[in-house]
């Protein structure tokens, strides 16, 4: 779906009495940890415990159950009751209708009171010391955006996973442990690392504002929001420590391709060019962005081809158009940049899928 992100819609319906409002004179938390919940009964307690084991009284935790059917909703109630009156405020909210991951995150953004917000998926958990270290960064430097690293939690963790570096995945390719104020350097490092997930980004709630929200009903929703946050953040800090354990489970988005997912991937960066118009980026940042958009185009085309190998006529052509609209530099300029860098295989791969798009366009016109 091209065009601007949806305007902030009214908060999704939440059952009456499902959340307790803080007293008007309550101190503002420095951090809100936001945990969306949907059919994760086997993992939720571990996730919450990983937060509470290291959180101070200036942290609040919000969970929103998105109409779970496995008993996760009752577990949320149990956990909230168990921690009532404790040093860390734990709240539970409950959707009356399923809103999906984006809707759950948007609900919590509206309800959060913390100066910073940190999304944490309910089947993942925080590594010990993550919150105290984040607080040190916030108190010492007050960045608008903090980026951290993660490791992939697999059962079992095999040698091939270790060799692929899954014990420490970096989310930024650039300066470490220093305050960055150059939007070009931030965007370049973000796109070069290619890790757009929201749970490795902690942002001031004011950066999200009332405008930036997750697109409801879309896959790859983090790609639609993380670059926008980077553009809006006047400063950023990259902490090259593993703060999040990301659980790799069967049935992930990329392991179950279909045409809908392919289309959403192709259009994930549709809003970025307009947003970046007021913040001109240098050549290196624009190339990193264009290369990332090209990877999305190729990934979406492959996904469509895998989902419907004999019936995706016209889809790759549509994805090419989406790529050209998302890329900050023209196709020919990107091809020349690939060749200057000696990236001949990548240039050939891009040209292959571009030819596929042209062939489909000619076949459709015949």
N, C-alpha and C positions, 0 to 999 in steps of 0.2 A: 504494500500500500504506500504509494508515494504521497507527497504533500506534507504539511506540518503535522506534528504530533497532536493527538486529540487534546482539546482544551480540557483543563481539569474538570472532571464531572463530579457531581455530588458524591460523597463517600458512599460506597456500596452499603446496602442495607445491613444493619447489624442488629442482632436481637436485643430487645430492651433489657437493661440491667446487666449486659454482658461485660461492661467495662466500668471501672470506678474512676471518676474524675479526681484529679489531685486537688487538694484545697488551694484556694486562690493565693494563699501566702506561702505555699510550699516552695522550697528552693528549686530553682531550675536545674535539672540534671545536666551534667557535662556530657553524658553519652546515653543514647538510646540504642539498645540492641534489639533489632526487629527480626522476629522469627516467623515466617509463614509456615503454616501447618496443613498438610493434606496427606492422610493415609501414611503416617510415619511413626506409628505407635512403637515400633521396635527400636527407634533411634532417638526419639524426642527427649527422653529423660537424660540420656548421655549428653545431648546437645546443650540442654539447659544447665546441667551440672557443670559443664565446662566453662560456662559464663559465670555462674554464681560462685564457683570456687576461687575466682580471682577478682570479682567485681567489688568496688567500694560503694559506699552509700550514695555517691553521686551518679550511679548508673541505674537506669531503669530498663526493664525487659518487657517487651510487648510480644505476645503471640496472638496470631489470628488464625482460627480454624476455618478452613474454606470448605465446609460441608464434608468432613471426612466420613467414611463409612466403615472404618476398621477399629473404631473406638478411640481414635486420637482426640476427638472432641472431649470425651470424658476424662482422658488423661490430662488434657489442658486444665480442666476444672480442678482435678486432683492436685496438680502441681501448683496452681495458683493458691489453693487453700493451704497447702503444706508450707508455703513460704509467706503467708499473710503475716504482717507484723515484723518481718525480718528486715535486715538492714538494706536490702535491695528490693525495690518495688517491682513486683511481678504482676503483670496484668494479662488477662485473657479476653479476646474479642471473638465473636462468632458470626460468620456470615450466614444470613438467612438463605442466600442462593450462592451457588458456586460461581466464583469470579475468576478463577485461574490464578497463577502465580503473580501476574502483573496486578490484578485487582487486589490481591492480598497485600502486596507491598504498598500499593497506593493507599489502602485503608490505614496501614500502620504509619505511613508518612504523615497523614492528616492528624493522627492521634499522638504522634511523638512530641515530647517536650524538650528533648535533649538538645544541647548546642551542636553536637555531632550525632550522626546516625550511622549505624553499621548493620547492614543486612547479613543475616546468617541463616543459610538453609538448614532446615530442621533435621536432615540426615547427616549433616556435617558437625564439626565441633571446633572450638578454639583451642589452640595450644597453650600450655601453661605460660604465664608471663606476658601474654599478648596485650591484655588490657592495661596492666601497669606500665608497659613500655609505651603504649599509645598515649597514655596520660603524660608521660615524660615528654614525648614529642609535642603534644598539644600545649603543655605548660611552658615548654622552652621556646617554641617557635610559632605556635598558633597558625599552622597552615590551613588553607581552605579545603585541601584534599590530601589524604594520606593513602599511599599505596603500599601493600604488603605482599609477601610471597605465600605460597601454599605447597602442600604435598598431597599426592593422590593416594587415597586410602583404598587399597585393594585387598581382597581375600581370595586367594593368597597373593602376596607380593612376590613376584617371580624375578629371576635375575634379569630378564629382558626389560622389565619395568624399571629396575634400578639403573640399568645401563642407559635407558632413555631419560634419566634424570628426574624420575617421578617423585623422588624423595625431597626434591627442592625445585619447584617450578618458579621461575622469575616472571614477574608481571610488568617489568619496566626495563627498558634498555637505555640507561642514561645515568646521570649523577646519583650517587647514593648518599643518604643522610646529610642532605643539605637543602636549604630552602630554595626552591625554583620559582622564579617569577616570569620566565620567558615562555609564553604559550607555544611557540614553535618547538622548543626543546621538549616540553611536556607532551605535545601531540606526537612528535616524532618517536619518542621513547615508548609511548603507549601503543602506537600502531606497529612499531618494530617488534615489540614483545608479543602483541596479538592476543593478550589475555584481557578480555573485556568484561568479565563477570563482575557483578556488583558486590559480591561478598569479599572481594579483595580490595575494595575501595571504601574508605571512610571519609565522609564529606560533612562539612558544616550543613546544618539543616537549611540555613539561609541560601546556600548554593542551589539546593533543590527548589527553594522558593515555592510559589504556587503554580509555576509553569511547567517544570520538568516532571513528567510522570511516565510510568511504564505504559506502553501501548497495550491495552487489554485485548486479549484474544490473539496475540501474535507470539510466535516462536522467536528466539534470538532477541528477546526484549532488552537484554543488557547492551547489545550493540547499538540500540537506538538511544540509550541514555548515557552510557559511560563517556563517549566522546563529547557529548554536550556538557557534562559536568566538568570535564577537563577544560573546555573552552571558557566556561563561566567562572572557574576557580582562579582567583587572582594570585594564588600561590599554591605550591604543592610540595610534598615531602615523600621520598621513596625510602622505605625501610626494608632492606633486603633480608628480612627474617621471615621464617615460616610461622605465620600466625593462624592459619586455617588448615584443618584436615578436610580435604574434599573427597567425599565418598563416591567412588566410581561404581555405579550399579548397572545391571542389565536393563535394556530398554531405554537407553539414553537417546537424545534427539538425533544424533548423528548415526546411531546404530539402527535406527528404524526410519529410513528415508521415505518420503512421499512427496507428492507435488505441492501440497500446502507448505510443508517445511522448506522445500526448495524455493518457492515464491517468496516466503518471508525472509529467507537468507539473502536472496537477491536484492531485496528492497530495504535491508536493515539499516543502511546508511542514507536513506532517501532524504532525510531532513538536514543533513549536516552541512551541505554547501551553503545553504541560505543562512544557517546559524553562524558560519565562519566568515561571512561577508564583512562583518564589523571588526574582525580580528585577523588581519592578513597574516598568513604564515609564510615562512621562508621556503626555499626550494627543497631542502632536505625533508621538512615536515610534509610538504605537499606530495613529494614522491612516496614517502612512507604511507601516507593516506591512500594514494592512488594504487599502490601495490596491495594494500589490504583490501581495497575495493575489488581489484582484479582477482584476488584469492576468493572473495565472496562469489564473484561471477562464475569462476571455474568450479567452486564447490557446489553452488546451486545447480549448475549445468550437469555436473556429474550425478548429483542427487536425483535430478529429474530423469536422467538417462537410466539410472539404476532402478528407479521406481517404475518407469514406463519406457523400457528400451525401444519399443516399437510404436509408441503412441504419444511422444512428447513434441511433435511437430509444432513449431511456432514458439515453444516455451523458451528455448535457448535464445532465440531472437529477441524475445521480450526481456530476458535477463540481460542481454547485451545493452539494450536501451537503458535499463535500470543502472547498469554499470557506468555508462557514459554520463548519466545524470548525477551519479554519486561521486565520480572521480573529479578531483580538482584540476587535473591536467588532461589534455586530449590523448586519444589512443596512440597516435604517432609519436607524441612526445614521451609517453610511457615506454613504448617500444625502443626508442632511441636511448632512454635512460637505462633500460635493461642491458642493452648492448654495451654502453659505456662502462657498466659495472662488470661486464663479462658474464652476465646472467643469461646465457644463450638458451639453456634448457627451459628456463621460465618464459623467455620470449617465445620459444617454439610452442610451449604448452598454451600460452594465451592465444597465439595465432591459430592454433588448431581449433579451439572452441569458438573463436571469432569466425573462422571459416564455416564451422557447423551452423552458426547463426545465419550467415549469409546464404548457405545452401538451403536452409529451411525457409528463408524469406523468398528466395527464387522459386522454390517448389510451391509455396503458397500462392505466389503471384501467377504461376503458370495455369 
